[in-house]
Amino acid sequence: MEEFNEEHIKVNFGKRIRDLRNALEKSQPDLAYEADLSPDTVSRIELGKVNPTLTTIIKLANALNVEIWELIKY
């Protein structure tokens, strides 16, 4: 079984957000606006630089029109 460390989880989560955003043809600023986040926050999440809060994860799921579990599906 693959071992997951915090860095790996953050990077994969960010890639998932970026993939979902791109599938909807949304820009980072568009997603940030719809999720009530700053564009810098969205960028840092997509780059795996931050560990988002549960509140932020919920906002992103709503803005991307997905269930929360779909954000952490690998």
N, CA, C, O and CB atoms as a CASP TS submission, in Angstrom:
PFRMAT TS
TARGET T0000
AUTHOR 0000-0000-0000
METHOD Language model
MODEL 1
PARENT N/A
ATOM      1  N   MET     1       0.846  -1.182   0.000  1.00  0.00           N
ATOM      2  CA  MET     1       0.000   0.000   0.000  1.00  0.00           C
ATOM      3  C   MET     1       0.889   1.242   0.000  1.00  0.00           C
ATOM      4  O   MET     1       1.890   1.300   0.715  1.00  0.00           O
ATOM      5  CB  MET     1      -0.962   0.000   1.225  1.00  0.00           C
ATOM      6  N   GLU     2       0.518   2.223  -0.800  1.00  0.00           N
ATOM      7  CA  GLU     2       1.299   3.442  -0.909  1.00  0.00           C
ATOM      8  C   GLU     2       1.190   4.259   0.372  1.00  0.00           C
ATOM      9  O   GLU     2       0.105   4.435   0.925  1.00  0.00           O
ATOM     10  CB  GLU     2       0.839   4.268  -2.111  1.00  0.00           C
ATOM     11  N   GLU     3       2.337   4.755   0.831  1.00  0.00           N
ATOM     12  CA  GLU     3       2.346   5.593   2.025  1.00  0.00           C
ATOM     13  C   GLU     3       2.055   7.029   1.618  1.00  0.00           C
ATOM     14  O   GLU     3       2.600   7.528   0.634  1.00  0.00           O
ATOM     15  CB  GLU     3       3.706   5.494   2.774  1.00  0.00           C
ATOM     16  N   PHE     4       1.205   7.680   2.369  1.00  0.00           N
ATOM     17  CA  PHE     4       0.854   9.066   2.086  1.00  0.00           C
ATOM     18  C   PHE     4       1.431   9.955   3.174  1.00  0.00           C
ATOM     19  O   PHE     4       1.189   9.744   4.362  1.00  0.00           O
ATOM     20  CB  PHE     4      -0.683   9.246   1.985  1.00  0.00           C
ATOM     21  N   ASN     5       2.192  10.942   2.752  1.00  0.00           N
ATOM     22  CA  ASN     5       2.647  11.939   3.704  1.00  0.00           C
ATOM     23  C   ASN     5       1.908  13.238   3.414  1.00  0.00           C
ATOM     24  O   ASN     5       1.225  13.357   2.397  1.00  0.00           O
ATOM     25  CB  ASN     5       4.194  12.137   3.629  1.00  0.00           C
ATOM     26  N   GLU     6       2.044  14.201   4.302  1.00  0.00           N
ATOM     27  CA  GLU     6       1.284  15.446   4.169  1.00  0.00           C
ATOM     28  C   GLU     6       1.566  16.150   2.849  1.00  0.00           C
ATOM     29  O   GLU     6       0.646  16.651   2.203  1.00  0.00           O
ATOM     30  CB  GLU     6       1.602  16.378   5.324  1.00  0.00           C
ATOM     31  N   GLU     7       2.826  16.192   2.448  1.00  0.00           N
ATOM     32  CA  GLU     7       3.188  16.872   1.202  1.00  0.00           C
ATOM     33  C   GLU     7       2.521  16.205  -0.002  1.00  0.00           C
ATOM     34  O   GLU     7       1.991  16.886  -0.880  1.00  0.00           O
ATOM     35  CB  GLU     7       4.715  16.880   1.021  1.00  0.00           C
ATOM     36  N   HIS     8       2.550  14.890  -0.038  1.00  0.00           N
ATOM     37  CA  HIS     8       1.937  14.124  -1.122  1.00  0.00           C
ATOM     38  C   HIS     8       0.433  14.409  -1.190  1.00  0.00           C
ATOM     39  O   HIS     8      -0.123  14.598  -2.272  1.00  0.00           O
ATOM     40  CB  HIS     8       2.191  12.609  -0.927  1.00  0.00           C
ATOM     41  N   ILE     9      -0.200  14.438  -0.050  1.00  0.00           N
ATOM     42  CA  ILE     9      -1.646  14.681  -0.002  1.00  0.00           C
ATOM     43  C   ILE     9      -1.971  16.078  -0.519  1.00  0.00           C
ATOM     44  O   ILE     9      -2.896  16.244  -1.313  1.00  0.00           O
ATOM     45  CB  ILE     9      -2.180  14.510   1.437  1.00  0.00           C
ATOM     46  N   LYS    10      -1.214  17.089  -0.075  1.00  0.00           N
ATOM     47  CA  LYS    10      -1.471  18.465  -0.509  1.00  0.00           C
ATOM     48  C   LYS    10      -1.272  18.621  -2.010  1.00  0.00           C
ATOM     49  O   LYS    10      -2.070  19.283  -2.674  1.00  0.00           O
ATOM     50  CB  LYS    10      -0.559  19.438   0.240  1.00  0.00           C
ATOM     51  N   VAL    11      -0.228  18.026  -2.545  1.00  0.00           N
ATOM     52  CA  VAL    11       0.047  18.130  -3.988  1.00  0.00           C
ATOM     53  C   VAL    11      -1.054  17.445  -4.796  1.00  0.00           C
ATOM     54  O   VAL    11      -1.542  18.003  -5.779  1.00  0.00           O
ATOM     55  CB  VAL    11       1.424  17.505  -4.328  1.00  0.00           C
ATOM     56  N   ASN    12      -1.441  16.256  -4.393  1.00  0.00           N
ATOM     57  CA  ASN    12      -2.501  15.543  -5.122  1.00  0.00           C
ATOM     58  C   ASN    12      -3.842  16.248  -5.010  1.00  0.00           C
ATOM     59  O   ASN    12      -4.603  16.289  -5.977  1.00  0.00           O
ATOM     60  CB  ASN    12      -2.631  14.118  -4.603  1.00  0.00           C
ATOM     61  N   PHE    13      -4.139  16.801  -3.847  1.00  0.00           N
ATOM     62  CA  PHE    13      -5.381  17.566  -3.689  1.00  0.00           C
ATOM     63  C   PHE    13      -5.372  18.764  -4.643  1.00  0.00           C
ATOM     64  O   PHE    13      -6.367  19.033  -5.315  1.00  0.00           O
ATOM     65  CB  PHE    13      -5.555  18.041  -2.213  1.00  0.00           C
ATOM     66  N   GLY    14      -4.263  19.470  -4.698  1.00  0.00           N
ATOM     67  CA  GLY    14      -4.153  20.624  -5.592  1.00  0.00           C
ATOM     68  C   GLY    14      -4.331  20.250  -7.048  1.00  0.00           C
ATOM     69  O   GLY    14      -4.999  20.959  -7.801  1.00  0.00           O
ATOM     70  N   LYS    15      -3.732  19.131  -7.450  1.00  0.00           N
ATOM     71  CA  LYS    15      -3.900  18.659  -8.831  1.00  0.00           C
ATOM     72  C   LYS    15      -5.361  18.340  -9.117  1.00  0.00           C
ATOM     73  O   LYS    15      -5.865  18.625 -10.203  1.00  0.00           O
ATOM     74  CB  LYS    15      -3.028  17.415  -9.090  1.00  0.00           C
ATOM     75  N   ARG    16      -6.029  17.756  -8.153  1.00  0.00           N
ATOM     76  CA  ARG    16      -7.447  17.409  -8.333  1.00  0.00           C
ATOM     77  C   ARG    16      -8.288  18.675  -8.519  1.00  0.00           C
ATOM     78  O   ARG    16      -9.161  18.727  -9.386  1.00  0.00           O
ATOM     79  CB  ARG    16      -7.968  16.593  -7.120  1.00  0.00           C
ATOM     80  N   ILE    17      -8.018  19.684  -7.703  1.00  0.00           N
ATOM     81  CA  ILE    17      -8.748  20.958  -7.843  1.00  0.00           C
ATOM     82  C   ILE    17      -8.497  21.544  -9.230  1.00  0.00           C
ATOM     83  O   ILE    17      -9.436  21.962  -9.907  1.00  0.00           O
ATOM     84  CB  ILE    17      -8.315  21.976  -6.737  1.00  0.00           C
ATOM     85  N   ARG    18      -7.243  21.573  -9.650  1.00  0.00           N
ATOM     86  CA  ARG    18      -6.898  22.129 -10.966  1.00  0.00           C
ATOM     87  C   ARG    18      -7.568  21.351 -12.088  1.00  0.00           C
ATOM     88  O   ARG    18      -8.093  21.947 -13.028  1.00  0.00           O
ATOM     89  CB  ARG    18      -5.380  22.126 -11.166  1.00  0.00           C
ATOM     90  N   ASP    19      -7.554  20.019 -11.999  1.00  0.00           N
ATOM     91  CA  ASP    19      -8.184  19.198 -13.041  1.00  0.00           C
ATOM     92  C   ASP    19      -9.686  19.467 -13.132  1.00  0.00           C
ATOM     93  O   ASP    19     -10.234  19.609 -14.225  1.00  0.00           O
ATOM     94  CB  ASP    19      -7.937  17.708 -12.767  1.00  0.00           C
ATOM     95  N   LEU    20     -10.339  19.534 -11.983  1.00  0.00           N
ATOM     96  CA  LEU    20     -11.786  19.808 -11.986  1.00  0.00           C
ATOM     97  C   LEU    20     -12.082  21.211 -12.507  1.00  0.00           C
ATOM     98  O   LEU    20     -13.028  21.410 -13.269  1.00  0.00           O
ATOM     99  CB  LEU    20     -12.367  19.644 -10.569  1.00  0.00           C
ATOM    100  N   ARG    21     -11.274  22.175 -12.097  1.00  0.00           N
ATOM    101  CA  ARG    21     -11.452  23.557 -12.561  1.00  0.00           C
ATOM    102  C   ARG    21     -11.268  23.630 -14.073  1.00  0.00           C
ATOM    103  O   ARG    21     -12.066  24.255 -14.771  1.00  0.00           O
ATOM    104  CB  ARG    21     -10.454  24.509 -11.850  1.00  0.00           C
ATOM    105  N   ASN    22     -10.218  22.992 -14.573  1.00  0.00           N
ATOM    106  CA  ASN    22      -9.969  23.011 -16.022  1.00  0.00           C
ATOM    107  C   ASN    22     -11.072  22.305 -16.798  1.00  0.00           C
ATOM    108  O   ASN    22     -11.427  22.735 -17.895  1.00  0.00           O
ATOM    109  CB  ASN    22      -8.626  22.360 -16.336  1.00  0.00           C
ATOM    110  N   ALA    23     -11.615  21.231 -16.244  1.00  0.00           N
ATOM    111  CA  ALA    23     -12.707  20.511 -16.913  1.00  0.00           C
ATOM    112  C   ALA    23     -13.932  21.414 -17.077  1.00  0.00           C
ATOM    113  O   ALA    23     -14.702  21.266 -18.026  1.00  0.00           O
ATOM    114  CB  ALA    23     -13.087  19.241 -16.117  1.00  0.00           C
ATOM    115  N   LEU    24     -14.099  22.351 -16.139  1.00  0.00           N
ATOM    116  CA  LEU    24     -15.218  23.301 -16.216  1.00  0.00           C
ATOM    117  C   LEU    24     -14.842  24.566 -16.984  1.00  0.00           C
ATOM    118  O   LEU    24     -15.649  25.485 -17.127  1.00  0.00           O
ATOM    119  CB  LEU    24     -15.688  23.674 -14.811  1.00  0.00           C
ATOM    120  N   GLU    25     -13.598  24.596 -17.476  1.00  0.00           N
ATOM    121  CA  GLU    25     -13.078  25.753 -18.212  1.00  0.00           C
ATOM    122  C   GLU    25     -13.193  27.034 -17.400  1.00  0.00           C
ATOM    123  O   GLU    25     -13.573  28.084 -17.918  1.00  0.00           O
ATOM    124  CB  GLU    25     -13.816  25.913 -19.535  1.00  0.00           C
ATOM    125  N   LYS    26     -12.855  26.926 -16.106  1.00  0.00           N
ATOM    126  CA  LYS    26     -12.853  28.091 -15.218  1.00  0.00           C
ATOM    127  C   LYS    26     -11.419  28.527 -14.992  1.00  0.00           C
ATOM    128  O   LYS    26     -10.507  27.703 -14.928  1.00  0.00           O
ATOM    129  CB  LYS    26     -13.556  27.775 -13.862  1.00  0.00           C
ATOM    130  N   SER    27     -11.232  29.830 -14.874  1.00  0.00           N
ATOM    131  CA  SER    27      -9.920  30.357 -14.511  1.00  0.00           C
ATOM    132  C   SER    27      -9.773  30.304 -12.990  1.00  0.00           C
ATOM    133  O   SER    27     -10.756  30.128 -12.270  1.00  0.00           O
ATOM    134  CB  SER    27      -9.733  31.818 -15.041  1.00  0.00           C
ATOM    135  N   GLN    28      -8.549  30.455 -12.513  1.00  0.00           N
ATOM    136  CA  GLN    28      -8.351  30.526 -11.066  1.00  0.00           C
ATOM    137  C   GLN    28      -9.125  31.693 -10.458  1.00  0.00           C
ATOM    138  O   GLN    28      -9.772  31.510  -9.427  1.00  0.00           O
ATOM    139  CB  GLN    28      -6.861  30.659 -10.739  1.00  0.00           C
ATOM    140  N   PRO    29      -9.082  32.905 -11.065  1.00  0.00           N
ATOM    141  CA  PRO    29      -9.870  34.002 -10.496  1.00  0.00           C
ATOM    142  C   PRO    29     -11.375  33.717 -10.479  1.00  0.00           C
ATOM    143  O   PRO    29     -12.069  34.117  -9.545  1.00  0.00           O
ATOM    144  CB  PRO    29      -9.609  35.271 -11.276  1.00  0.00           C
ATOM    145  N   ASP    30     -11.879  33.032 -11.502  1.00  0.00           N
ATOM    146  CA  ASP    30     -13.307  32.686 -11.522  1.00  0.00           C
ATOM    147  C   ASP    30     -13.650  31.739 -10.378  1.00  0.00           C
ATOM    148  O   ASP    30     -14.641  31.936  -9.675  1.00  0.00           O
ATOM    149  CB  ASP    30     -13.692  32.045 -12.870  1.00  0.00           C
ATOM    150  N   LEU    31     -12.827  30.714 -10.199  1.00  0.00           N
ATOM    151  CA  LEU    31     -13.068  29.776  -9.113  1.00  0.00           C
ATOM    152  C   LEU    31     -12.958  30.480  -7.770  1.00  0.00           C
ATOM    153  O   LEU    31     -13.780  30.259  -6.882  1.00  0.00           O
ATOM    154  CB  LEU    31     -12.084  28.603  -9.183  1.00  0.00           C
ATOM    155  N   ALA    32     -11.959  31.318  -7.620  1.00  0.00           N
ATOM    156  CA  ALA    32     -11.781  32.055  -6.369  1.00  0.00           C
ATOM    157  C   ALA    32     -13.016  32.891  -6.051  1.00  0.00           C
ATOM    158  O   ALA    32     -13.494  32.896  -4.916  1.00  0.00           O
ATOM    159  CB  ALA    32     -10.539  32.956  -6.447  1.00  0.00           C
ATOM    160  N   TYR    33     -13.525  33.589  -7.045  1.00  0.00           N
ATOM    161  CA  TYR    33     -14.713  34.423  -6.842  1.00  0.00           C
ATOM    162  C   TYR    33     -15.908  33.571  -6.422  1.00  0.00           C
ATOM    163  O   TYR    33     -16.614  33.907  -5.471  1.00  0.00           O
ATOM    164  CB  TYR    33     -15.047  35.207  -8.123  1.00  0.00           C
ATOM    165  N   GLU    34     -16.129  32.478  -7.129  1.00  0.00           N
ATOM    166  CA  GLU    34     -17.282  31.620  -6.841  1.00  0.00           C
ATOM    167  C   GLU    34     -17.160  30.919  -5.489  1.00  0.00           C
ATOM    168  O   GLU    34     -18.170  30.591  -4.866  1.00  0.00           O
ATOM    169  CB  GLU    34     -17.445  30.582  -7.941  1.00  0.00           C
ATOM    170  N   ALA    35     -15.933  30.691  -5.037  1.00  0.00           N
ATOM    171  CA  ALA    35     -15.721  30.018  -3.750  1.00  0.00           C
ATOM    172  C   ALA    35     -15.502  31.018  -2.611  1.00  0.00           C
ATOM    173  O   ALA    35     -15.293  30.617  -1.466  1.00  0.00           O
ATOM    174  CB  ALA    35     -14.522  29.073  -3.845  1.00  0.00           C
ATOM    175  N   ASP    36     -15.550  32.308  -2.919  1.00  0.00           N
ATOM    176  CA  ASP    36     -15.307  33.361  -1.928  1.00  0.00           C
ATOM    177  C   ASP    36     -13.927  33.200  -1.283  1.00  0.00           C
ATOM    178  O   ASP    36     -13.772  33.263  -0.064  1.00  0.00           O
ATOM    179  CB  ASP    36     -16.403  33.341  -0.845  1.00  0.00           C
ATOM    180  N   LEU    37     -12.926  32.989  -2.160  1.00  0.00           N
ATOM    181  CA  LEU    37     -11.535  32.863  -1.746  1.00  0.00           C
ATOM    182  C   LEU    37     -10.710  33.844  -2.566  1.00  0.00           C
ATOM    183  O   LEU    37     -11.182  34.349  -3.585  1.00  0.00           O
ATOM    184  CB  LEU    37     -11.015  31.397  -1.923  1.00  0.00           C
ATOM    185  N   SER    38      -9.501  34.115  -2.139  1.00  0.00           N
ATOM    186  CA  SER    38      -8.636  34.966  -2.948  1.00  0.00           C
ATOM    187  C   SER    38      -8.012  34.134  -4.064  1.00  0.00           C
ATOM    188  O   SER    38      -7.800  32.933  -3.896  1.00  0.00           O
ATOM    189  CB  SER    38      -7.536  35.632  -2.075  1.00  0.00           C
ATOM    190  N   PRO    39      -7.716  34.760  -5.199  1.00  0.00           N
ATOM    191  CA  PRO    39      -7.037  34.033  -6.268  1.00  0.00           C
ATOM    192  C   PRO    39      -5.699  33.444  -5.795  1.00  0.00           C
ATOM    193  O   PRO    39      -5.311  32.360  -6.232  1.00  0.00           O
ATOM    194  CB  PRO    39      -6.807  34.959  -7.464  1.00  0.00           C
ATOM    195  N   ASP    40      -5.001  34.150  -4.912  1.00  0.00           N
ATOM    196  CA  ASP    40      -3.745  33.642  -4.375  1.00  0.00           C
ATOM    197  C   ASP    40      -3.960  32.348  -3.595  1.00  0.00           C
ATOM    198  O   ASP    40      -3.144  31.429  -3.672  1.00  0.00           O
ATOM    199  CB  ASP    40      -3.090  34.692  -3.481  1.00  0.00           C
ATOM    200  N   THR    41      -5.052  32.278  -2.848  1.00  0.00           N
ATOM    201  CA  THR    41      -5.353  31.066  -2.083  1.00  0.00           C
ATOM    202  C   THR    41      -5.595  29.896  -3.020  1.00  0.00           C
ATOM    203  O   THR    41      -5.083  28.801  -2.785  1.00  0.00           O
ATOM    204  CB  THR    41      -6.578  31.282  -1.177  1.00  0.00           C
ATOM    205  N   VAL    42      -6.361  30.107  -4.071  1.00  0.00           N
ATOM    206  CA  VAL    42      -6.618  29.034  -5.038  1.00  0.00           C
ATOM    207  C   VAL    42      -5.313  28.581  -5.677  1.00  0.00           C
ATOM    208  O   VAL    42      -5.072  27.383  -5.822  1.00  0.00           O
ATOM    209  CB  VAL    42      -7.614  29.500  -6.125  1.00  0.00           C
ATOM    210  N   SER    43      -4.479  29.531  -6.056  1.00  0.00           N
ATOM    211  CA  SER    43      -3.189  29.196  -6.659  1.00  0.00           C
ATOM    212  C   SER    43      -2.331  28.369  -5.711  1.00  0.00           C
ATOM    213  O   SER    43      -1.750  27.362  -6.117  1.00  0.00           O
ATOM    214  CB  SER    43      -2.444  30.468  -7.060  1.00  0.00           C
ATOM    215  N   ARG    44      -2.250  28.781  -4.465  1.00  0.00           N
ATOM    216  CA  ARG    44      -1.423  28.064  -3.489  1.00  0.00           C
ATOM    217  C   ARG    44      -1.971  26.664  -3.201  1.00  0.00           C
ATOM    218  O   ARG    44      -1.200  25.731  -2.976  1.00  0.00           O
ATOM    219  CB  ARG    44      -1.334  28.864  -2.186  1.00  0.00           C
ATOM    220  N   ILE    45      -3.293  26.517  -3.208  1.00  0.00           N
ATOM    221  CA  ILE    45      -3.889  25.188  -3.026  1.00  0.00           C
ATOM    222  C   ILE    45      -3.541  24.300  -4.214  1.00  0.00           C
ATOM    223  O   ILE    45      -3.123  23.156  -4.036  1.00  0.00           O
ATOM    224  CB  ILE    45      -5.428  25.287  -2.858  1.00  0.00           C
ATOM    225  N   GLU    46      -3.713  24.825  -5.421  1.00  0.00           N
ATOM    226  CA  GLU    46      -3.423  24.028  -6.616  1.00  0.00           C
ATOM    227  C   GLU    46      -1.949  23.636  -6.706  1.00  0.00           C
ATOM    228  O   GLU    46      -1.623  22.598  -7.282  1.00  0.00           O
ATOM    229  CB  GLU    46      -3.824  24.798  -7.864  1.00  0.00           C
ATOM    230  N   LEU    47      -1.075  24.436  -6.157  1.00  0.00           N
ATOM    231  CA  LEU    47       0.355  24.135  -6.164  1.00  0.00           C
ATOM    232  C   LEU    47       0.766  23.226  -4.999  1.00  0.00           C
ATOM    233  O   LEU    47       1.923  22.813  -4.908  1.00  0.00           O
ATOM    234  CB  LEU    47       1.153  25.428  -6.111  1.00  0.00           C
ATOM    235  N   GLY    48      -0.177  22.919  -4.120  1.00  0.00           N
ATOM    236  CA  GLY    48       0.126  22.062  -2.981  1.00  0.00           C
ATOM    237  C   GLY    48       0.931  22.751  -1.901  1.00  0.00           C
ATOM    238  O   GLY    48       1.640  22.097  -1.137  1.00  0.00           O
ATOM    239  N   LYS    49       0.825  24.060  -1.835  1.00  0.00           N
ATOM    240  CA  LYS    49       1.605  24.835  -0.876  1.00  0.00           C
ATOM    241  C   LYS    49       0.919  25.011   0.470  1.00  0.00           C
ATOM    242  O   LYS    49       1.577  25.330   1.461  1.00  0.00           O
ATOM    243  CB  LYS    49       1.910  26.175  -1.448  1.00  0.00           C
ATOM    244  N   VAL    50      -0.387  24.808   0.519  1.00  0.00           N
ATOM    245  CA  VAL    50      -1.137  25.000   1.764  1.00  0.00           C
ATOM    246  C   VAL    50      -2.021  23.798   2.043  1.00  0.00           C
ATOM    247  O   VAL    50      -2.350  23.021   1.147  1.00  0.00           O
ATOM    248  CB  VAL    50      -1.988  26.278   1.697  1.00  0.00           C
ATOM    249  N   ASN    51      -2.391  23.668   3.288  1.00  0.00           N
ATOM    250  CA  ASN    51      -3.311  22.629   3.720  1.00  0.00           C
ATOM    251  C   ASN    51      -4.651  23.309   3.985  1.00  0.00           C
ATOM    252  O   ASN    51      -4.827  23.915   5.041  1.00  0.00           O
ATOM    253  CB  ASN    51      -2.776  21.866   4.999  1.00  0.00           C
ATOM    254  N   PRO    52      -5.605  23.223   3.050  1.00  0.00           N
ATOM    255  CA  PRO    52      -6.850  23.979   3.191  1.00  0.00           C
ATOM    256  C   PRO    52      -7.703  23.495   4.361  1.00  0.00           C
ATOM    257  O   PRO    52      -7.683  22.321   4.728  1.00  0.00           O
ATOM    258  CB  PRO    52      -7.650  23.892   1.911  1.00  0.00           C
ATOM    259  N   THR    53      -8.443  24.424   4.926  1.00  0.00           N
ATOM    260  CA  THR    53      -9.362  24.090   6.015  1.00  0.00           C
ATOM    261  C   THR    53     -10.584  23.375   5.461  1.00  0.00           C
ATOM    262  O   THR    53     -10.831  23.380   4.255  1.00  0.00           O
ATOM    263  CB  THR    53      -9.786  25.359   6.787  1.00  0.00           C
ATOM    264  N   LEU    54     -11.335  22.769   6.347  1.00  0.00           N
ATOM    265  CA  LEU    54     -12.574  22.109   5.937  1.00  0.00           C
ATOM    266  C   LEU    54     -13.530  23.115   5.306  1.00  0.00           C
ATOM    267  O   LEU    54     -14.207  22.795   4.328  1.00  0.00           O
ATOM    268  CB  LEU    54     -13.244  21.418   7.139  1.00  0.00           C
ATOM    269  N   THR    55     -13.591  24.307   5.847  1.00  0.00           N
ATOM    270  CA  THR    55     -14.456  25.356   5.284  1.00  0.00           C
ATOM    271  C   THR    55     -14.050  25.658   3.849  1.00  0.00           C
ATOM    272  O   THR    55     -14.908  25.796   2.976  1.00  0.00           O
ATOM    273  CB  THR    55     -14.388  26.645   6.140  1.00  0.00           C
ATOM    274  N   THR    56     -12.759  25.760   3.601  1.00  0.00           N
ATOM    275  CA  THR    56     -12.266  26.036   2.251  1.00  0.00           C
ATOM    276  C   THR    56     -12.586  24.884   1.313  1.00  0.00           C
ATOM    277  O   THR    56     -12.964  25.109   0.163  1.00  0.00           O
ATOM    278  CB  THR    56     -10.755  26.294   2.271  1.00  0.00           C
ATOM    279  N   ILE    57     -12.441  23.669   1.784  1.00  0.00           N
ATOM    280  CA  ILE    57     -12.756  22.499   0.970  1.00  0.00           C
ATOM    281  C   ILE    57     -14.236  22.493   0.584  1.00  0.00           C
ATOM    282  O   ILE    57     -14.582  22.182  -0.556  1.00  0.00           O
ATOM    283  CB  ILE    57     -12.394  21.205   1.724  1.00  0.00           C
ATOM    284  N   ILE    58     -15.092  22.830   1.518  1.00  0.00           N
ATOM    285  CA  ILE    58     -16.536  22.897   1.236  1.00  0.00           C
ATOM    286  C   ILE    58     -16.819  23.983   0.202  1.00  0.00           C
ATOM    287  O   ILE    58     -17.599  23.767  -0.725  1.00  0.00           O
ATOM    288  CB  ILE    58     -17.341  23.171   2.538  1.00  0.00           C
ATOM    289  N   LYS    59     -16.197  25.136   0.353  1.00  0.00           N
ATOM    290  CA  LYS    59     -16.392  26.226  -0.614  1.00  0.00           C
ATOM    291  C   LYS    59     -15.945  25.797  -2.013  1.00  0.00           C
ATOM    292  O   LYS    59     -16.627  26.076  -2.999  1.00  0.00           O
ATOM    293  CB  LYS    59     -15.616  27.488  -0.171  1.00  0.00           C
ATOM    294  N   LEU    60     -14.805  25.124  -2.094  1.00  0.00           N
ATOM    295  CA  LEU    60     -14.314  24.666  -3.394  1.00  0.00           C
ATOM    296  C   LEU    60     -15.252  23.631  -4.004  1.00  0.00           C
ATOM    297  O   LEU    60     -15.546  23.688  -5.198  1.00  0.00           O
ATOM    298  CB  LEU    60     -12.906  24.081  -3.258  1.00  0.00           C
ATOM    299  N   ALA    61     -15.722  22.692  -3.198  1.00  0.00           N
ATOM    300  CA  ALA    61     -16.651  21.677  -3.709  1.00  0.00           C
ATOM    301  C   ALA    61     -17.908  22.338  -4.263  1.00  0.00           C
ATOM    302  O   ALA    61     -18.379  21.971  -5.339  1.00  0.00           O
ATOM    303  CB  ALA    61     -17.024  20.670  -2.599  1.00  0.00           C
ATOM    304  N   ASN    62     -18.445  23.297  -3.544  1.00  0.00           N
ATOM    305  CA  ASN    62     -19.647  23.995  -4.015  1.00  0.00           C
ATOM    306  C   ASN    62     -19.377  24.745  -5.323  1.00  0.00           C
ATOM    307  O   ASN    62     -20.184  24.690  -6.251  1.00  0.00           O
ATOM    308  CB  ASN    62     -20.149  24.976  -2.941  1.00  0.00           C
ATOM    309  N   ALA    63     -18.243  25.443  -5.391  1.00  0.00           N
ATOM    310  CA  ALA    63     -17.916  26.218  -6.597  1.00  0.00           C
ATOM    311  C   ALA    63     -17.646  25.311  -7.798  1.00  0.00           C
ATOM    312  O   ALA    63     -17.870  25.706  -8.942  1.00  0.00           O
ATOM    313  CB  ALA    63     -16.698  27.109  -6.340  1.00  0.00           C
ATOM    314  N   LEU    64     -17.167  24.105  -7.535  1.00  0.00           N
ATOM    315  CA  LEU    64     -16.878  23.154  -8.618  1.00  0.00           C
ATOM    316  C   LEU    64     -18.053  22.216  -8.898  1.00  0.00           C
ATOM    317  O   LEU    64     -17.970  21.355  -9.775  1.00  0.00           O
ATOM    318  CB  LEU    64     -15.641  22.332  -8.272  1.00  0.00           C
ATOM    319  N   ASN    65     -19.135  22.383  -8.159  1.00  0.00           N
ATOM    320  CA  ASN    65     -20.344  21.575  -8.329  1.00  0.00           C
ATOM    321  C   ASN    65     -20.074  20.080  -8.163  1.00  0.00           C
ATOM    322  O   ASN    65     -20.557  19.263  -8.947  1.00  0.00           O
ATOM    323  CB  ASN    65     -20.951  21.834  -9.696  1.00  0.00           C
ATOM    324  N   VAL    66     -19.297  19.731  -7.132  1.00  0.00           N
ATOM    325  CA  VAL    66     -19.003  18.334  -6.835  1.00  0.00           C
ATOM    326  C   VAL    66     -19.231  18.075  -5.354  1.00  0.00           C
ATOM    327  O   VAL    66     -19.319  19.005  -4.551  1.00  0.00           O
ATOM    328  CB  VAL    66     -17.553  17.973  -7.236  1.00  0.00           C
ATOM    329  N   GLU    67     -19.323  16.807  -5.010  1.00  0.00           N
ATOM    330  CA  GLU    67     -19.399  16.413  -3.612  1.00  0.00           C
ATOM    331  C   GLU    67     -17.992  16.487  -3.012  1.00  0.00           C
ATOM    332  O   GLU    67     -17.000  16.352  -3.729  1.00  0.00           O
ATOM    333  CB  GLU    67     -20.006  14.977  -3.462  1.00  0.00           C
ATOM    334  N   ILE    68     -17.913  16.697  -1.725  1.00  0.00           N
ATOM    335  CA  ILE    68     -16.613  16.827  -1.072  1.00  0.00           C
ATOM    336  C   ILE    68     -15.725  15.618  -1.347  1.00  0.00           C
ATOM    337  O   ILE    68     -14.534  15.777  -1.615  1.00  0.00           O
ATOM    338  CB  ILE    68     -16.794  17.009   0.430  1.00  0.00           C
ATOM    339  N   TRP    69     -16.283  14.423  -1.284  1.00  0.00           N
ATOM    340  CA  TRP    69     -15.462  13.223  -1.475  1.00  0.00           C
ATOM    341  C   TRP    69     -14.797  13.193  -2.842  1.00  0.00           C
ATOM    342  O   TRP    69     -13.743  12.578  -3.003  1.00  0.00           O
ATOM    343  CB  TRP    69     -16.308  11.977  -1.295  1.00  0.00           C
ATOM    344  N   GLU    70     -15.408  13.858  -3.840  1.00  0.00           N
ATOM    345  CA  GLU    70     -14.825  13.872  -5.173  1.00  0.00           C
ATOM    346  C   GLU    70     -13.528  14.676  -5.232  1.00  0.00           C
ATOM    347  O   GLU    70     -12.716  14.487  -6.138  1.00  0.00           O
ATOM    348  CB  GLU    70     -15.821  14.433  -6.160  1.00  0.00           C
ATOM    349  N   LEU    71     -13.334  15.570  -4.269  1.00  0.00           N
ATOM    350  CA  LEU    71     -12.102  16.348  -4.228  1.00  0.00           C
ATOM    351  C   LEU    71     -10.922  15.547  -3.723  1.00  0.00           C
ATOM    352  O   LEU    71      -9.774  15.869  -4.029  1.00  0.00           O
ATOM    353  CB  LEU    71     -12.287  17.556  -3.367  1.00  0.00           C
ATOM    354  N   ILE    72     -11.193  14.508  -2.955  1.00  0.00           N
ATOM    355  CA  ILE    72     -10.099  13.736  -2.375  1.00  0.00           C
ATOM    356  C   ILE    72      -9.987  12.350  -3.009  1.00  0.00           C
ATOM    357  O   ILE    72      -9.238  11.497  -2.531  1.00  0.00           O
ATOM    358  CB  ILE    72     -10.291  13.606  -0.870  1.00  0.00           C
ATOM    359  N   LYS    73     -10.725  12.141  -4.068  1.00  0.00           N
ATOM    360  CA  LYS    73     -10.681  10.863  -4.798  1.00  0.00           C
ATOM    361  C   LYS    73      -9.396  10.795  -5.603  1.00  0.00           C
ATOM    362  O   LYS    73      -9.109  11.681  -6.407  1.00  0.00           O
ATOM    363  CB  LYS    73     -11.921  10.700  -5.733  1.00  0.00           C
ATOM    364  N   TYR    74      -8.622   9.732  -5.381  1.00  0.00           N
ATOM    365  CA  TYR    74      -7.349   9.569  -6.100  1.00  0.00           C
ATOM    366  C   TYR    74      -7.454   8.428  -7.074  1.00  0.00           C
ATOM    367  O   TYR    74      -6.490   8.126  -7.778  1.00  0.00           O
ATOM    368  CB  TYR    74      -6.184   9.327  -5.127  1.00  0.00           C
TER
END
